[in-house]
């Protein structure tokens, strides 16, 4: 035991004697571990954020879309169905009798900029055309102002609800409600501000602005425009019956014959989150492999530096042998020095990896 502590003491003295080389060695190890820990921490944070965001939508929510999935799995290709036209979505909303809230929405733009006086938002704002029920079906809450009114939806008023990040960027600490902002050549009156929600993987959140869907149809409509229908049941126990009723109703809207397959798809909010997390597993595997390769590179760097250290200290080794040190004792001394350097580098790498992983996520 005394020999062990003596080796640690000698190792620390050697590190202090060759301080610059020791710092570089520690940095090499720290960078390798930081890469691995940072990547894994960031991915875990993203997975947690995805789960939190989709949970906020409610487990009693589902959507009707015109595609089966946009995330590939096991070589599976997405199925694309005919676009859901606005008249079909409105017809479904009017005729669907199951106790629930139904909303119609459509993505308008994903790289928009809004401006108030001389202040602009970042050019990455998502614009959605929505109706009066969208806040409920998407799990949004308001911190300022109000929701869209029926008249604003029916007549396509130029009003807007903005996300928290947009409000903080454009209005700073002033009140946003009642102010007029511009987007391109269009002007909108702010009637509400969304509560903070986060923007995992770019899915809306705080970088979102909402406008009446009828207004969006006037200025942003495309020939192949497809609309999303979201349904929120009153109780989670009613989800499956609600989905069954929705399938029957939308088949009727699309005038499908009994022998014809559905030309649309139903997506539960938790299913979409699971699909995202499932696909992130492949990213995790690739990131882990990259981190391990970086770690191997750090180990090779440590080996080369320790080899140089042994070569430079040949005289010291000879003196220790002359004083009775065995080859095993000398080997243990250099191993202890390498372990001390690795521990310092590993500790620094873990701390930096966790910090950078949480910051980047």
C-alpha positions as CSV (number, residue, x, y, z in Angstrom):
1,X,0.0,0.0,0.0
2,X,2.9,2.4,0.8
3,X,4.4,1.6,-2.6
4,X,1.1,2.4,-4.2
5,X,0.8,5.9,-2.6
6,X,4.5,6.5,-3.4
7,X,3.8,5.8,-7.0
8,X,0.9,8.3,-7.0
9,X,3.1,10.9,-5.4
10,X,5.8,10.4,-8.0
11,X,3.2,10.5,-10.8
12,X,1.8,13.9,-9.5
13,X,5.4,15.2,-9.4
14,X,6.0,14.0,-13.0
15,X,2.8,15.7,-14.1
16,X,3.8,19.0,-12.4
17,X,7.4,18.7,-13.9
18,X,6.0,18.4,-17.4
19,X,3.0,20.6,-17.0
20,X,2.4,21.7,-20.6
21,X,2.6,18.1,-21.9
22,X,0.4,16.9,-19.1
23,X,-2.3,19.5,-19.8
24,X,-2.3,18.7,-23.5
25,X,-2.6,15.0,-22.7
26,X,-5.5,15.7,-20.3
27,X,-7.2,17.8,-23.0
28,X,-6.9,15.0,-25.6
29,X,-8.6,12.6,-23.2
30,X,-11.2,15.2,-22.1
31,X,-12.1,16.0,-25.7
32,X,-12.7,12.4,-26.5
33,X,-14.9,11.8,-23.5
34,X,-16.6,15.1,-23.9
35,X,-17.6,14.2,-27.5
36,X,-19.1,10.9,-26.4
37,X,-20.9,12.2,-23.2
38,X,-22.0,15.4,-24.9
39,X,-23.6,13.6,-27.8
40,X,-25.4,11.1,-25.6
41,X,-26.5,13.8,-23.2
42,X,-27.9,16.0,-26.0
43,X,-29.8,13.0,-27.6
44,X,-31.3,12.1,-24.2
45,X,-32.3,15.7,-23.6
46,X,-33.9,15.8,-27.1
47,X,-35.8,12.6,-26.4
48,X,-37.1,13.9,-23.1
49,X,-38.1,17.2,-24.8
50,X,-40.0,15.3,-27.6
51,X,-41.9,13.2,-25.0
52,X,-42.7,16.3,-23.0
53,X,-44.0,18.2,-26.0
54,X,-46.1,15.4,-27.3
55,X,-47.4,14.6,-23.9
56,X,-48.6,18.3,-23.6
57,X,-50.7,17.6,-26.7
58,X,-52.6,15.1,-24.6
59,X,-52.9,11.4,-24.9
60,X,-56.6,11.9,-25.9
61,X,-55.6,13.6,-29.2
62,X,-55.3,12.2,-32.7
63,X,-54.9,13.6,-36.2
64,X,-56.1,12.8,-39.7
65,X,-53.4,13.2,-42.3
66,X,-52.8,12.3,-45.9
67,X,-49.5,10.4,-45.3
68,X,-48.7,7.4,-43.2
69,X,-45.3,8.6,-41.8
70,X,-42.5,10.8,-42.7
71,X,-39.9,8.9,-40.7
72,X,-38.4,5.8,-42.3
73,X,-38.0,2.6,-40.3
74,X,-36.6,-0.8,-41.4
75,X,-36.7,0.3,-45.1
76,X,-40.4,1.1,-44.9
77,X,-41.5,3.8,-47.3
78,X,-44.2,6.4,-46.5
79,X,-47.6,6.1,-48.0
80,X,-48.9,9.3,-49.6
81,X,-52.6,9.7,-50.1
82,X,-54.6,12.4,-51.9
83,X,-54.4,15.8,-50.2
84,X,-57.0,16.5,-47.6
85,X,-58.9,19.4,-49.2
86,X,-60.3,22.3,-47.1
87,X,-63.9,21.5,-48.0
88,X,-63.3,17.9,-46.9
89,X,-61.9,19.0,-43.6
90,X,-64.7,21.5,-43.0
91,X,-67.3,18.8,-44.0
92,X,-65.8,16.4,-41.4
93,X,-65.7,19.1,-38.7
94,X,-69.4,19.9,-39.3
95,X,-70.6,16.3,-39.5
96,X,-68.4,14.6,-36.8
97,X,-70.8,14.1,-33.9
98,X,-68.6,12.4,-31.4
99,X,-68.1,14.5,-28.2
100,X,-64.8,16.2,-28.9
101,X,-63.1,19.3,-30.2
102,X,-62.1,19.3,-33.9
103,X,-59.6,21.7,-35.4
104,X,-58.3,22.3,-38.9
105,X,-54.8,23.5,-39.6
106,X,-52.3,23.8,-42.3
107,X,-48.6,24.6,-42.5
108,X,-48.0,27.9,-44.3
109,X,-44.3,28.7,-44.1
110,X,-41.3,27.5,-42.1
111,X,-38.7,30.3,-42.7
112,X,-40.7,33.5,-42.1
113,X,-39.7,36.7,-40.5
114,X,-42.0,39.1,-38.6
115,X,-41.2,42.7,-37.9
116,X,-42.4,45.4,-35.4
117,X,-41.1,48.9,-36.0
118,X,-37.3,48.4,-36.4
119,X,-37.1,45.0,-34.6
120,X,-37.2,41.7,-36.6
121,X,-37.5,38.1,-35.5
122,X,-35.1,35.4,-36.6
123,X,-35.9,34.1,-40.1
124,X,-37.0,30.7,-38.9
125,X,-40.6,31.3,-37.8
126,X,-43.2,28.6,-38.5
127,X,-46.5,30.0,-39.7
128,X,-49.7,28.0,-39.3
129,X,-53.2,28.6,-40.5
130,X,-55.5,27.4,-37.7
131,X,-59.0,27.7,-36.4
132,X,-60.6,28.5,-33.0
133,X,-60.0,24.9,-31.6
134,X,-56.3,24.6,-32.6
135,X,-55.0,25.8,-29.2
136,X,-56.9,23.0,-27.4
137,X,-56.0,20.2,-29.8
138,X,-52.3,21.2,-29.8
139,X,-51.9,21.8,-26.1
140,X,-51.1,25.5,-26.3
141,X,-52.0,28.0,-23.6
142,X,-52.1,31.8,-23.7
143,X,-50.1,34.1,-21.4
144,X,-51.5,37.3,-23.0
145,X,-54.6,38.2,-25.0
146,X,-57.2,35.8,-26.4
147,X,-58.0,33.0,-28.9
148,X,-59.4,33.5,-32.4
149,X,-63.1,34.3,-32.5
150,X,-65.6,32.5,-34.8
151,X,-66.0,35.7,-36.8
152,X,-62.2,36.1,-37.3
153,X,-62.1,32.6,-38.6
154,X,-65.2,32.9,-40.8
155,X,-64.2,36.2,-42.4
156,X,-60.4,35.7,-42.5
157,X,-59.4,38.7,-40.4
158,X,-55.7,39.7,-40.4
159,X,-55.1,38.9,-36.7
160,X,-52.2,36.8,-35.3
161,X,-51.2,34.9,-32.2
162,X,-47.4,34.8,-31.7
163,X,-45.1,32.4,-29.8
164,X,-43.1,33.4,-26.7
165,X,-39.8,33.5,-28.5
166,X,-41.2,35.8,-31.2
167,X,-42.7,38.1,-28.6
168,X,-39.4,38.3,-26.6
169,X,-37.4,39.0,-29.8
170,X,-39.7,41.5,-31.4
171,X,-41.4,43.3,-28.5
172,X,-38.8,42.8,-25.8
173,X,-40.4,43.7,-22.5
174,X,-43.4,45.6,-23.9
175,X,-46.9,44.4,-24.3
176,X,-47.5,42.7,-27.7
177,X,-51.3,42.5,-27.7
178,X,-52.9,45.2,-29.7
179,X,-49.8,46.0,-31.7
180,X,-49.5,45.6,-35.5
181,X,-46.7,43.5,-36.9
182,X,-45.7,42.9,-40.5
183,X,-44.8,39.7,-42.3
184,X,-43.7,40.3,-45.8
185,X,-46.2,42.8,-47.3
186,X,-48.9,41.7,-44.9
187,X,-49.9,43.4,-41.6
188,X,-51.4,41.6,-38.6
189,X,-52.9,42.7,-35.3
190,X,-51.5,40.7,-32.4
191,X,-54.4,39.3,-30.3
192,X,-52.5,36.8,-28.2
193,X,-49.2,35.4,-27.0
194,X,-48.6,31.7,-26.5
195,X,-47.1,30.3,-23.3
196,X,-43.6,28.9,-23.5
197,X,-43.6,25.4,-24.8
198,X,-40.2,24.7,-26.4
199,X,-39.3,23.8,-30.0
200,X,-38.1,20.3,-30.1
201,X,-36.6,19.4,-33.5
202,X,-38.3,22.3,-35.0
203,X,-41.9,21.3,-34.2
204,X,-43.5,24.6,-33.7
205,X,-43.3,25.7,-30.1
206,X,-42.1,29.1,-29.2
207,X,-41.0,30.0,-32.8
208,X,-44.6,29.7,-34.1
209,X,-47.2,32.2,-35.2
210,X,-50.8,31.4,-35.9
211,X,-53.2,33.1,-38.3
212,X,-56.8,32.3,-39.2
213,X,-56.9,29.4,-41.6
214,X,-59.3,31.3,-43.9
215,X,-56.8,34.2,-44.1
216,X,-54.0,31.7,-44.9
217,X,-56.1,30.3,-47.7
218,X,-56.5,33.8,-49.3
219,X,-52.8,34.6,-49.4
220,X,-50.8,31.3,-49.0
221,X,-52.9,28.6,-50.7
222,X,-51.2,26.1,-52.9
223,X,-52.7,23.8,-55.6
224,X,-51.6,20.7,-53.7
225,X,-52.4,22.1,-50.2
226,X,-53.3,19.4,-47.7
227,X,-54.9,20.2,-44.3
228,X,-54.6,18.4,-41.0
229,X,-57.6,17.5,-38.9
230,X,-57.0,17.2,-35.2
231,X,-59.4,15.7,-32.7
232,X,-59.3,15.9,-28.9
233,X,-61.7,13.7,-27.0
234,X,-63.2,14.7,-23.7
235,X,-61.8,11.6,-22.0
236,X,-58.8,9.3,-22.8
237,X,-61.1,6.3,-22.4
238,X,-63.1,7.5,-25.4
239,X,-60.0,7.7,-27.8
240,X,-60.5,4.4,-29.6
241,X,-64.3,4.9,-30.1
242,X,-63.6,8.4,-31.3
243,X,-61.0,7.1,-33.8
244,X,-63.5,4.6,-35.1
245,X,-66.1,7.2,-35.5
246,X,-63.6,9.5,-37.2
247,X,-62.6,6.8,-39.7
248,X,-66.2,6.1,-40.6
249,X,-67.1,9.8,-41.0
250,X,-64.0,10.7,-43.1
251,X,-64.6,7.7,-45.3
252,X,-68.1,9.0,-45.8
253,X,-66.7,12.5,-46.6
254,X,-64.4,11.0,-49.2
255,X,-67.2,8.8,-50.6
256,X,-65.2,5.6,-50.2
257,X,-66.9,2.3,-51.0
258,X,-66.9,-0.5,-48.4
259,X,-64.4,-2.5,-50.3
260,X,-62.0,0.4,-50.7
261,X,-59.1,0.9,-48.3
262,X,-58.7,4.1,-46.3
263,X,-56.9,6.8,-48.3
264,X,-55.9,8.7,-45.2
265,X,-54.2,7.8,-41.9
266,X,-54.9,8.3,-38.2
267,X,-51.9,9.3,-36.0
268,X,-52.1,9.4,-32.3
269,X,-49.9,12.0,-30.5
270,X,-48.0,9.3,-28.6
271,X,-47.5,7.2,-31.7
272,X,-45.8,10.2,-33.4
273,X,-43.5,10.7,-30.4
274,X,-42.6,7.0,-30.4
275,X,-41.8,7.1,-34.1
276,X,-39.5,10.1,-33.5
277,X,-37.8,8.4,-30.5
278,X,-37.4,5.1,-32.5
279,X,-35.6,6.9,-35.3
280,X,-33.4,8.8,-32.8
281,X,-32.1,5.4,-31.8
282,X,-30.2,5.1,-35.1
283,X,-28.8,8.6,-34.6
284,X,-27.7,7.5,-31.1
285,X,-25.9,4.5,-32.5
286,X,-24.1,6.5,-35.1
287,X,-23.2,9.2,-32.6
288,X,-22.0,6.6,-30.1
289,X,-19.7,5.1,-32.8
290,X,-18.3,8.5,-33.6
291,X,-17.7,9.2,-29.9
292,X,-16.0,5.8,-29.4
293,X,-13.7,6.5,-32.4
294,X,-12.8,9.9,-30.9
295,X,-12.1,8.1,-27.6
296,X,-9.8,5.6,-29.4
297,X,-8.0,8.5,-31.0
298,X,-7.5,10.0,-27.5
299,X,-6.2,6.7,-26.2
300,X,-3.7,6.5,-29.0
301,X,-2.6,10.1,-28.3
302,X,-2.1,9.2,-24.6
303,X,-0.1,6.1,-25.6
304,X,2.3,8.1,-27.8
305,X,2.8,10.8,-25.1
306,X,3.5,8.2,-22.4
307,X,6.0,6.5,-24.8
308,X,7.8,9.8,-25.2
309,X,7.7,10.2,-21.4
310,X,9.4,6.8,-20.9
311,X,12.0,7.6,-23.6
312,X,12.9,10.9,-22.0
313,X,13.2,9.3,-18.5
314,X,15.6,6.5,-19.4
315,X,18.2,8.0,-17.1
316,X,15.6,8.1,-14.2
317,X,14.7,4.4,-14.9
318,X,18.4,3.4,-14.8
319,X,18.9,5.2,-11.5
320,X,15.8,3.5,-10.0
321,X,17.0,0.1,-11.2
322,X,20.5,0.8,-9.6
323,X,18.7,1.5,-6.3
324,X,16.9,-1.8,-6.4
325,X,13.6,-1.1,-8.2
326,X,12.2,-4.1,-10.0
327,X,10.8,-3.9,-13.6
328,X,7.3,-4.4,-12.1
329,X,7.7,-1.5,-9.8
330,X,8.9,0.8,-12.6
331,X,6.0,-0.4,-14.8
332,X,3.5,0.3,-12.0
333,X,4.9,3.8,-11.7
334,X,4.2,4.7,-15.3
335,X,0.8,3.0,-15.2
336,X,-0.1,5.0,-12.1
337,X,1.0,8.2,-13.9
338,X,-1.2,7.3,-16.9
339,X,-4.1,6.4,-14.7
340,X,-3.9,9.8,-12.9
341,X,-3.8,11.7,-16.2
342,X,-6.7,9.6,-17.5
343,X,-8.8,10.3,-14.4
344,X,-8.2,14.0,-14.6
345,X,-9.0,14.0,-18.3
346,X,-12.1,11.8,-17.8
347,X,-13.5,14.0,-15.0
348,X,-13.0,17.2,-17.2
349,X,-14.5,15.4,-20.2
350,X,-17.6,14.3,-18.3
351,X,-18.3,17.7,-16.8
352,X,-17.8,19.4,-20.2
353,X,-19.8,16.8,-22.0
354,X,-22.8,17.2,-19.7
355,X,-22.6,21.0,-19.9
356,X,-22.3,21.1,-23.7
357,X,-24.8,18.3,-24.2
358,X,-27.5,20.3,-22.2
359,X,-26.6,23.5,-23.9
360,X,-26.8,22.2,-27.5
361,X,-30.0,20.3,-26.8
